[in-house]
C-alpha cells in the first residue's frame, strides 16, 4: 500500500510529537507542516532532513498538498472548523482533544465523519497507556460506589506559561485536560453523570477577566460513584501535588504513584503528565481481629512507554482505523460525552450552580 500522506497542522508540543510519530512510521508520509510560527515548522523540517512543504495558511496547505489525512494540533478554537474542512476535502482526521469548543460543534464534527465516511480519531492519549489500562482494570474490581480522585496541576513559566495563556483564550484548565480524566471516570464506572459542580479561581491578571487558571470539578454518577478532578496552570502553582490518581471502592483502592524524587519544573515536563512508576493496590478485607488480611501490592510500571511512545501508539491506531476500516462510534461517543461533562463544569463555575445532566 502507498503511504498515507498526512498534513500536520500545528507544530507546538503535541504537533511536534505527532509529526515525529508520522516521520518514523513508514506507512505515513508527511505532505506538509502548517504553523503560524515559522521557527517551529522549520525546526521540524530540518529535524526530518528537509524537503517538506511548509505553510502558514491551512486553506492553502489543504489545497496544495491534497492529503489523505490531516493531523490537527492547533488551539481548541480551530479544531471543529479545521476537522470539518479536512473531511469535506476527502481527508481522514486526527484531532487533538478537546474535539471542539462546544458540544454542538463536536457533534457536527462527528456527523461530518459519518456523512463523508472519513475516519475521525480524537487525541485521547490515555486510551493507549498500559498503566492506565491496568489502573482501570483493577478499579473495576473494587466494588461500587467508587470514589475517584484525580488532578494534573502544572507550575509553568516562560514559554510554558505563554502556551497556557494562549490555551486559556479557548478553554480553562479543567476543560482542556479534564476531558482525559472524566473519560477515565466514565470508563471505570460504566455509569452516567447526574450532577456536576465546579469551583475555580483567577490567580493572575495576565489572563482574561472571564477566565480562571485554577479549577476543581466534581461529578456524581447514577451508580452512586463520585469523582473530582483538579487542574491549575501558572507560575504560582504548587509543585507538591501535581499528580494524584486514586480509585477507591468498598474492597480497597488503587493509586498511580510517580517516582517521589522531585526536580524543578516537574509538573511542566510533558513526560510527567503520563509517567507512572508504580501502581499501589490496597485490599480492605480484614480478619477476625480486624486486621488487614493482605499486604498492599506494588506493581512495577517502570518499563512503560514515554510520552513520545504514546504518541506513536496513537498514530498507529489512527493508521489502523484507516487501513482496517474500524468502527469508531464508541470512540466518538466517549469524546463527546467527556466534553459535555467538562463544559457543564465550566458552566457551573460561571453560573455558581450545580448542573444536572
C-alpha positions in Angstrom: 0.0 0.0 0.0 1.1 3.6 -0.6 2.0 5.6 2.5 -0.8 7.8 3.8 0.0 11.5 3.0 -0.6 13.4 6.2 -0.8 17.2 6.6 0.3 18.2 10.1 -1.4 21.4 11.3 0.1 23.0 14.4 3.8 22.4 15.4 3.7 23.1 19.1 4.2 20.5 21.8 1.7 17.9 20.6 2.1 18.7 16.9 5.8 18.0 17.1 5.2 14.7 18.9 2.7 13.6 16.4 4.8 14.7 13.5 7.7 12.6 14.8 5.3 9.7 15.0 4.4 10.1 11.4 8.0 10.6 10.3 9.2 7.3 11.9 6.3 5.2 10.6 6.9 4.2 7.0 3.2 3.9 6.4 2.9 7.7 6.7 4.4 10.4 4.6 4.3 14.0 5.8 2.8 16.1 3.0 3.3 19.4 4.7 3.7 21.3 8.0 1.4 24.2 8.9 2.2 26.6 11.7 1.8 30.3 12.4 5.3 30.1 14.0 7.9 29.9 11.2 10.6 28.6 13.6 8.6 25.6 14.8 7.8 24.2 11.4 11.3 24.9 10.1 12.9 23.2 13.1 10.8 20.1 12.4 11.7 20.2 8.7 15.4 20.3 9.5 15.0 17.5 12.0 13.3 15.3 9.4 16.0 16.0 6.8 14.3 18.8 4.8 12.2 18.8 1.7 8.8 19.1 3.4 6.4 21.7 2.2 5.9 24.5 4.8 2.8 26.7 5.2 1.4 29.3 7.5 -2.1 29.0 6.0 -4.3 26.0 6.5 -6.5 26.6 3.4 -3.5 26.9 1.1 -1.9 23.8 2.6 -5.0 21.7 2.2 -5.5 22.8 -1.4 -1.9 22.4 -2.5 -1.0 19.1 -0.7 -4.3 17.3 -1.2 -3.6 15.0 1.7 -5.1 11.6 2.6 -5.2 12.6 6.3 -4.9 15.8 8.3 -3.5 15.9 11.9 -4.9 18.9 13.8 -2.8 20.0 16.7 -3.8 23.7 16.9 -5.6 25.5 19.7 -9.1 24.3 20.5 -10.9 27.2 18.9 -9.9 25.9 15.4 -10.4 22.2 16.0 -14.0 21.8 14.7 -13.6 24.2 11.7 -10.4 22.5 10.5 -11.7 19.0 11.0 -14.8 19.6 9.0 -13.0 21.3 6.2 -10.4 18.5 6.1 -13.2 15.8 5.9 -15.0 17.8 3.2 -11.7 17.8 1.2 -11.7 14.0 1.5 -9.1 13.5 4.3 -9.2 11.4 7.4 -8.7 13.4 10.5 -6.7 13.1 13.7 -7.6 16.0 16.1 -6.1 16.7 19.4 -8.5 17.0 22.4 -10.9 18.6 23.1 -12.8 17.8 19.9 -14.3 21.3 19.8 -15.2 24.3 22.0 -18.9 23.3 22.3 -20.8 20.0 22.4 -22.8 21.2 19.4 -19.7 21.7 17.4 -18.3 18.4 18.5 -21.5 16.7 17.3 -21.2 18.4 14.0 -17.6 17.1 13.6 -18.8 13.5 14.4 -21.7 13.9 12.0 -19.4 15.1 9.2 -17.3 11.9 9.7 -20.4 9.8 9.2 -21.5 11.8 6.2 -18.2 11.7 4.5 -17.2 8.1 5.6 -13.9 9.5 6.8 -12.1 8.3 9.9 -12.0 10.7 12.9 -9.7 10.0 15.8 -9.5 12.3 18.8 -6.3 12.7 20.8 -7.1 10.6 23.9 -3.6 9.6 24.6 -4.5 7.7 27.8 -6.5 5.2 25.8 -3.1 3.8 24.7 -1.4 3.8 28.1 -0.7 0.4 29.6 -0.6 1.7 33.2 -3.9 3.5 32.8 -5.4 0.3 31.3 -4.2 -1.7 34.3 -5.4 1.1 36.7 -8.9 0.9 35.3 -8.9 -2.9 35.2 -8.1 -3.0 39.0 -10.5 -0.2 39.7 -13.4 -2.3 38.2 -12.7 -5.0 40.9 -13.1 -2.6 43.9 -16.9 -2.6 44.0 -19.4 0.2 43.9 -19.7 3.0 44.5 -16.3 4.3 43.5 -14.5 7.4 44.7 -12.2 8.9 42.1 -9.6 11.5 42.9 -7.5 12.9 40.0 -5.5 16.0 39.2 -2.9 17.5 36.9 -1.6 20.8 38.2 1.2 22.5 36.2 3.6 25.1 37.5 4.6 27.0 34.4 6.8 29.9 33.4 8.4 31.3 30.3 7.3 29.5 27.1 5.1 27.1 29.0 3.1 29.9 30.7 2.8 31.7 27.4 1.3 28.4 25.9 -1.1 28.1 28.8 -2.3 31.7 28.5 -2.9 31.2 24.8 -4.9 28.0 25.6 -7.0 29.9 28.1 -8.2 32.1 25.2 -10.2 29.0 24.2 -10.8 27.0 27.4 -10.0 26.6 31.1 -7.6 24.0 32.5 -10.4 21.8 33.7 -11.8 21.7 30.2 -8.5 21.2 28.3 -7.1 18.3 30.4 -10.3 17.4 32.2 -11.7 15.5 29.2 -9.0 12.8 29.7 -9.8 12.2 33.4 -13.6 12.4 33.3 -13.4 9.9 30.4 -11.5 7.6 32.7 -14.2 8.0 35.4 -16.8 7.1 32.8 -14.8 4.1 31.7 -14.2 2.6 35.1 -17.7 3.1 36.4 -19.7 2.4 33.2 -22.1 5.0 34.7 -23.7 8.2 33.6 -23.1 11.6 35.2 -26.1 13.1 37.2 -24.8 16.2 38.8 -21.7 18.3 38.0 -20.3 21.2 40.1 -17.1 23.2 39.8 -15.2 25.8 41.8 -12.4 27.9 40.4 -10.2 31.0 40.9 -8.5 33.6 38.7 -4.9 33.8 40.1 -3.3 36.0 37.5 -4.0 39.4 35.9 -2.4 38.1 32.8 -5.5 36.2 31.7 -8.9 37.4 30.7 -11.3 38.6 33.3 -13.8 35.9 32.4 -11.2 33.1 32.7 -9.8 31.1 35.6 -6.5 29.3 35.7 -7.4 27.0 38.7 -10.4 24.8 38.7 -11.9 21.8 40.6 -14.8 19.9 39.2 -17.0 17.3 41.0 -19.2 14.7 39.3 -21.9 12.4 40.8 -22.8 9.3 38.8 -26.0 7.4 38.6 -24.4 4.4 40.3 -23.5 6.4 43.4 -19.9 6.9 42.4 -18.3 10.3 42.8 -15.2 11.9 41.3 -13.2 15.1 41.4 -10.6 16.5 39.0 -8.3 19.5 39.8 -6.2 21.4 37.3 -4.3 24.6 37.7 -1.7 26.4 35.4 0.7 29.1 36.0 3.8 30.4 37.8 2.0 30.4 41.2 1.0 26.7 41.2 2.4 24.3 43.8 4.7 21.5 42.6 3.9 19.4 45.6 0.6 17.7 44.5 0.6 17.9 40.7 -0.2 14.1 40.1 -2.9 12.4 42.1 -4.7 9.4 40.6 -6.8 7.3 43.0 -9.7 4.9 42.7 -11.3 3.9 46.0 -14.1 1.3 46.4 -15.6 -0.9 49.2 -13.0 -3.6 48.5 -9.9 -1.3 48.6 -8.1 1.2 46.4 -5.6 1.5 43.6 -3.3 4.5 43.1 -0.9 5.7 40.4 2.4 6.5 42.2 5.2 8.5 40.5 8.8 8.5 41.4 9.0 10.6 44.5 12.3 12.2 43.6 11.5 15.8 42.8 13.1 18.1 40.2 12.4 21.8 39.4 9.6 22.2 36.9 8.5 18.6 37.1 4.8 19.4 36.6 5.5 21.3 33.4 7.5 18.4 32.0 5.2 16.8 29.4 6.5 13.3 30.2 5.5 13.7 33.8 1.8 14.1 32.7 1.7 10.4 31.7 4.7 8.8 33.5 3.8 6.3 36.3 6.4 4.3 38.1 4.2 2.1 40.3 0.6 1.1 40.9 -0.2 0.7 44.6 -3.1 -1.7 45.3 -4.7 -1.9 48.8 -7.2 -4.5 49.9 -9.8 -3.6 52.6 -10.6 -7.2 53.6 -9.9 -7.9 57.4 -9.5 -10.9 59.6 -11.3 -11.8 62.8 -9.0 -9.4 64.7 -10.0 -6.6 62.4 -6.5 -6.5 60.8 -5.9 -6.5 57.0 -5.7 -10.0 55.5 -3.4 -9.0 52.6 -0.4 -6.7 52.3 -0.5 -3.9 49.9 0.7 -4.7 46.4 3.3 -2.6 44.5 3.0 -3.2 40.7 6.1 -2.0 38.9 5.3 0.0 35.8 8.8 1.4 35.3 9.1 0.0 31.7 6.0 1.9 30.5 6.1 4.0 27.3 7.3 7.6 27.2 5.1 10.4 26.1 6.6 10.1 22.5 6.0 6.3 22.6 2.3 7.0 23.5 2.0 9.4 20.6 3.5 6.8 18.3 0.8 4.4 19.6 -1.9 6.9 19.0 -0.9 7.4 15.4 -0.6 3.6 14.9 -4.2 3.4 16.0 -5.1 6.2 13.6 -3.4 4.2 10.8 -5.2 1.0 11.7 -8.6 2.8 11.8 -8.0 3.8 8.2 -6.4 0.6 6.9 -8.9 -1.7 8.7 -12.0 0.5 8.4 -12.5 0.4 12.2 -15.9 1.3 13.7 -15.1 4.4 15.8 -18.6 5.1 17.0 -17.8 4.3 20.7 -14.6 6.4 20.4 -16.7 9.4 19.1 -19.3 8.9 21.8 -16.7 9.0 24.6 -15.1 12.1 23.2 -18.4 14.0 23.0 -19.5 12.7 26.4 -16.3 13.7 28.2 -16.5 17.2 26.6 -20.1 17.5 27.7 -19.1 16.9 31.3 -16.2 19.3 31.5 -18.2 22.0 29.7 -21.0 21.5 32.2 -18.4 22.0 34.9 -17.3 25.2 33.2 -20.9 26.4 33.1 -21.2 25.6 36.8 -18.3 27.8 37.6 -19.7 30.6 35.5 -23.2 30.4 37.0 -22.4 29.3 40.5 -24.9 26.5 40.2 -24.9 22.7 40.2 -25.6 21.4 36.7 -27.9 18.4 36.3 -27.5 16.3 33.2 
